Amino acid sequence: MTRQKLIDQIDALDQQLTLRTEVVNVLAKNTHSTFKKVPPIWLIGSGVLAGTLAGYIGATNMYSAGIAGSRLFPMARHAFSMGQQIGVGE
């Protein structure tokens, strides 16, 4: 490969990295502003609950439950969207 092609390839990768960094920064700001809206008691309470649950059932079972939950999430999301369409919960 010629030197100029390598320079061009590095420049292209640098531009991609810059774009990805900007996206991550925007997502971080969005996440930070979202967490500012949540009352601290909910954050502390959910952390305590998650820690207690992890200690009670163990890390391996907690991991298994998380995997099962991630598999059920698309179905639950679909059910909630159907409920919104027919007016349930309003």
N, CA and C atoms as a LAMMPS dump frame, in Angstrom:
ITEM: TIMESTEP
0
ITEM: NUMBER OF ATOMS
270
ITEM: BOX BOUNDS ff ff ff
-5.0000000000000000e+02 5.0000000000000000e+02
-5.0000000000000000e+02 5.0000000000000000e+02
-5.0000000000000000e+02 5.0000000000000000e+02
ITEM: ATOMS id mol type element x y z
1 1 1 N 0.844 -1.171 0
2 1 2 C 0 0 0
3 1 3 C 0.894 1.241 0
4 2 1 N 0.466 2.23 -0.744
5 2 2 C 1.278 3.443 -0.79
6 2 3 C 1.056 4.272 0.461
7 3 1 N 1.968 5.162 0.673
8 3 2 C 1.901 6.016 1.858
9 3 3 C 0.64 6.877 1.846
10 4 1 N 0.271 7.404 0.674
11 4 2 C -0.906 8.274 0.58
12 4 3 C -2.187 7.495 0.873
13 5 1 N -2.259 6.244 0.416
14 5 2 C -3.446 5.427 0.712
15 5 3 C -3.561 5.176 2.207
16 6 1 N -2.44 4.923 2.861
17 6 2 C -2.464 4.724 4.31
18 6 3 C -2.901 5.99 5.041
19 7 1 N -2.423 7.129 4.578
20 7 2 C -2.819 8.407 5.191
21 7 3 C -4.315 8.631 5
22 8 1 N -4.809 8.352 3.794
23 8 2 C -6.242 8.515 3.529
24 8 3 C -7.086 7.566 4.394
25 9 1 N -6.588 6.342 4.559
26 9 2 C -7.303 5.376 5.385
27 9 3 C -7.329 5.82 6.848
28 10 1 N -6.229 6.335 7.333
29 10 2 C -6.172 6.848 8.71
30 10 3 C -7.105 8.034 8.875
31 11 1 N -7.149 8.93 7.89
32 11 2 C -8.054 10.079 7.962
33 11 3 C -9.513 9.633 7.992
34 12 1 N -9.852 8.625 7.171
35 12 2 C -11.228 8.126 7.155
36 12 3 C -11.589 7.503 8.506
37 13 1 N -10.678 6.732 9.075
38 13 2 C -10.927 6.135 10.389
39 13 3 C -11.032 7.202 11.473
40 14 1 N -10.249 8.254 11.345
41 14 2 C -10.314 9.356 12.308
42 14 3 C -11.667 10.059 12.241
43 15 1 N -12.177 10.244 11.04
44 15 2 C -13.496 10.86 10.895
45 15 3 C -14.589 9.972 11.498
46 16 1 N -14.496 8.656 11.263
47 16 2 C -15.472 7.736 11.852
48 16 3 C -15.415 7.776 13.372
49 17 1 N -14.204 7.803 13.906
50 17 2 C -14.04 7.859 15.357
51 17 3 C -14.602 9.158 15.92
52 18 1 N -14.396 10.253 15.224
53 18 2 C -14.925 11.544 15.669
54 18 3 C -16.453 11.513 15.7
55 19 1 N -17.066 10.944 14.664
56 19 2 C -18.533 10.843 14.636
57 19 3 C -19.059 9.955 15.761
58 20 1 N -18.401 8.844 15.98
59 20 2 C -18.832 7.954 17.055
60 20 3 C -18.677 8.617 18.421
61 21 1 N -17.611 9.374 18.598
62 21 2 C -17.401 10.083 19.856
63 21 3 C -18.494 11.119 20.079
64 22 1 N -18.891 11.806 19.023
65 22 2 C -19.969 12.791 19.142
66 22 3 C -21.284 12.111 19.521
67 23 1 N -21.557 10.954 18.927
68 23 2 C -22.779 10.218 19.246
69 23 3 C -22.765 9.784 20.707
70 24 1 N -21.638 9.268 21.17
71 24 2 C -21.526 8.837 22.564
72 24 3 C -21.719 10.023 23.5
73 25 1 N -21.159 11.177 23.151
74 25 2 C -21.327 12.367 23.988
75 25 3 C -22.788 12.798 24.073
76 26 1 N -23.492 12.746 22.953
77 26 2 C -24.913 13.111 22.953
78 26 3 C -25.712 12.126 23.802
79 27 1 N -25.424 10.83 23.658
80 27 2 C -26.124 9.824 24.46
81 27 3 C -25.82 9.988 25.947
82 28 1 N -24.582 10.324 26.27
83 28 2 C -24.216 10.528 27.676
84 28 3 C -24.958 11.725 28.261
85 29 1 N -25.058 12.807 27.497
86 29 2 C -25.795 13.982 27.976
87 29 3 C -27.271 13.656 28.152
88 30 1 N -27.825 12.885 27.226
89 30 2 C -29.232 12.49 27.316
90 30 3 C -29.468 11.613 28.546
91 31 1 N -28.58 10.668 28.771
92 31 2 C -28.695 9.797 29.938
93 31 3 C -28.572 10.595 31.228
94 32 1 N -27.628 11.526 31.25
95 32 2 C -27.432 12.346 32.442
96 32 3 C -28.672 13.19 32.735
97 33 1 N -29.25 13.782 31.699
98 33 2 C -30.445 14.601 31.917
99 33 3 C -31.626 13.735 32.348
100 34 1 N -31.694 12.507 31.848
101 34 2 C -32.764 11.601 32.265
102 34 3 C -32.611 11.227 33.733
103 35 1 N -31.378 10.914 34.151
104 35 2 C -31.152 10.574 35.549
105 35 3 C -31.405 11.757 36.47
106 36 1 N -31.212 12.973 35.977
107 36 2 C -31.514 14.149 36.803
108 36 3 C -33.012 14.253 37.091
109 37 1 N -33.831 13.729 36.18
110 37 2 C -35.284 13.803 36.345
111 37 3 C -35.816 12.76 37.328
112 38 1 N -35.061 11.685 37.545
113 38 2 C -35.497 10.612 38.44
114 38 3 C -35.164 11.005 39.878
115 39 1 N -36.136 10.906 40.782
116 39 2 C -35.846 11.23 42.181
117 39 3 C -34.766 10.295 42.745
118 40 1 N -33.847 10.835 43.547
119 40 2 C -32.746 10.022 44.081
120 40 3 C -33.215 8.815 44.893
121 41 1 N -34.355 8.932 45.564
122 41 2 C -34.831 7.81 46.375
123 41 3 C -35.118 6.589 45.51
124 42 1 N -35.596 6.81 44.268
125 42 2 C -35.856 5.694 43.362
126 42 3 C -34.554 5.032 42.927
127 43 1 N -33.533 5.838 42.658
128 43 2 C -32.243 5.281 42.256
129 43 3 C -31.614 4.483 43.394
130 44 1 N -31.65 5.037 44.591
131 44 2 C -31.077 4.351 45.755
132 44 3 C -31.886 3.088 46.068
133 45 1 N -33.2 3.215 46.044
134 45 2 C -34.061 2.069 46.341
135 45 3 C -33.895 0.939 45.341
136 46 1 N -33.816 1.274 44.071
137 46 2 C -33.648 0.22 43.067
138 46 3 C -32.27 -0.425 43.183
139 47 1 N -31.253 0.353 43.531
140 47 2 C -29.922 -0.22 43.737
141 47 3 C -29.885 -1.157 44.928
142 48 1 N -30.531 -0.751 46.012
143 48 2 C -30.595 -1.606 47.206
144 48 3 C -31.369 -2.886 46.893
145 49 1 N -32.482 -2.742 46.198
146 49 2 C -33.278 -3.917 45.835
147 49 3 C -32.489 -4.865 44.941
148 50 1 N -31.808 -4.333 43.944
149 50 2 C -31.017 -5.181 43.046
150 50 3 C -29.883 -5.866 43.801
151 51 1 N -29.223 -5.144 44.695
152 51 2 C -28.151 -5.74 45.483
153 51 3 C -28.648 -6.83 46.409
154 52 1 N -29.772 -6.58 47.044
155 52 2 C -30.358 -7.577 47.94
156 52 3 C -30.783 -8.817 47.167
157 53 1 N -31.413 -8.588 46.039
158 53 2 C -31.859 -9.706 45.212
159 53 3 C -30.664 -10.513 44.704
160 54 1 N -29.614 -9.834 44.268
161 54 2 C -28.418 -10.537 43.791
162 54 3 C -27.767 -11.331 44.912
163 55 1 N -27.729 -10.78 46.107
164 55 2 C -27.16 -11.499 47.235
165 55 3 C -28.005 -12.674 47.664
166 56 1 N -29.307 -12.548 47.522
167 56 2 C -30.22 -13.597 47.968
168 56 3 C -30.229 -14.792 47.017
169 57 1 N -30.349 -14.504 45.709
170 57 2 C -30.454 -15.624 44.764
171 57 3 C -29.126 -15.99 44.12
172 58 1 N -28.106 -15.192 44.278
173 58 2 C -26.796 -15.515 43.725
174 58 3 C -26.583 -14.919 42.353
175 59 1 N -25.329 -14.719 42.022
176 59 2 C -24.973 -14.061 40.765
177 59 3 C -25.347 -14.903 39.552
178 60 1 N -25.157 -16.203 39.639
179 60 2 C -25.449 -17.066 38.488
180 60 3 C -26.94 -17.073 38.17
181 61 1 N -27.757 -17.192 39.196
182 61 2 C -29.206 -17.167 38.969
183 61 3 C -29.667 -15.791 38.511
184 62 1 N -29.023 -14.745 39.016
185 62 2 C -29.357 -13.386 38.589
186 62 3 C -29.057 -13.212 37.101
187 63 1 N -27.918 -13.762 36.665
188 63 2 C -27.548 -13.71 35.253
189 63 3 C -28.568 -14.457 34.407
190 64 1 N -28.967 -15.629 34.856
191 64 2 C -29.958 -16.433 34.125
192 64 3 C -31.292 -15.695 34.029
193 65 1 N -31.689 -15.044 35.113
194 65 2 C -32.946 -14.282 35.098
195 65 3 C -32.844 -13.097 34.144
196 66 1 N -31.7 -12.47 34.096
197 66 2 C -31.503 -11.347 33.172
198 66 3 C -31.585 -11.786 31.721
199 67 1 N -30.988 -12.93 31.416
200 67 2 C -31.061 -13.466 30.053
201 67 3 C -32.508 -13.804 29.698
202 68 1 N -33.222 -14.433 30.606
203 68 2 C -34.628 -14.769 30.355
204 68 3 C -35.453 -13.504 30.164
205 69 1 N -35.185 -12.491 30.977
206 69 2 C -35.91 -11.233 30.843
207 69 3 C -35.64 -10.551 29.514
208 70 1 N -34.385 -10.622 29.051
209 70 2 C -34.064 -9.991 27.767
210 70 3 C -34.745 -10.725 26.615
211 71 1 N -34.989 -12.015 26.779
212 71 2 C -35.703 -12.762 25.743
213 71 3 C -37.196 -12.449 25.759
214 72 1 N -37.727 -12.113 26.928
215 72 2 C -39.151 -11.799 27.046
216 72 3 C -39.465 -10.342 26.724
217 73 1 N -38.447 -9.48 26.699
218 73 2 C -38.675 -8.049 26.499
219 73 3 C -39.414 -7.733 25.205
220 74 1 N -39.034 -8.314 24.044
221 74 2 C -39.779 -7.979 22.818
222 74 3 C -41.26 -8.325 22.913
223 75 1 N -41.576 -9.444 23.553
224 75 2 C -42.976 -9.831 23.702
225 75 3 C -43.712 -8.853 24.614
226 76 1 N -43.067 -8.457 25.717
227 76 2 C -43.698 -7.507 26.642
228 76 3 C -43.89 -6.148 25.973
229 77 1 N -42.899 -5.719 25.201
230 77 2 C -43.009 -4.434 24.505
231 77 3 C -44.176 -4.465 23.536
232 78 1 N -44.329 -5.584 22.819
233 78 2 C -45.439 -5.723 21.88
234 78 3 C -46.777 -5.702 22.621
235 79 1 N -46.844 -6.371 23.756
236 79 2 C -48.084 -6.395 24.53
237 79 3 C -48.441 -4.996 25.038
238 80 1 N -47.445 -4.24 25.503
239 80 2 C -47.713 -2.885 25.98
240 80 3 C -48.165 -1.974 24.843
241 81 1 N -47.565 -2.12 23.664
242 81 2 C -47.984 -1.28 22.545
243 81 3 C -49.393 -1.626 22.108
244 82 1 N -49.758 -2.911 22.167
245 82 2 C -51.142 -3.298 21.845
246 82 3 C -52.109 -2.717 22.863
247 83 1 N -51.705 -2.722 24.131
248 83 2 C -52.553 -2.156 25.172
249 83 3 C -52.762 -0.666 24.988
250 84 1 N -51.737 0.038 24.543
251 84 2 C -51.872 1.468 24.294
252 84 3 C -52.803 1.731 23.112
253 85 1 N -52.743 0.867 22.112
254 85 2 C -53.586 1.059 20.942
255 85 3 C -55.061 0.9 21.273
256 86 1 N -55.386 -0.003 22.191
257 86 2 C -56.8 -0.197 22.504
258 86 3 C -57.251 0.645 23.689
259 87 1 N -56.31 1.414 24.268
260 87 2 C -56.685 2.354 25.312
261 87 3 C -56.61 1.816 26.714
262 88 1 N -55.931 0.723 26.94
263 88 2 C -55.788 0.176 28.283
264 88 3 C -54.782 1.002 29.047
265 89 1 N -55.103 1.347 30.263
266 89 2 C -54.175 2.088 31.114
267 89 3 C -54.251 3.587 30.968
268 90 1 N -55.243 4.081 30.287
269 90 2 C -55.354 5.543 30.145
270 90 3 C -56.34 6.096 31.136
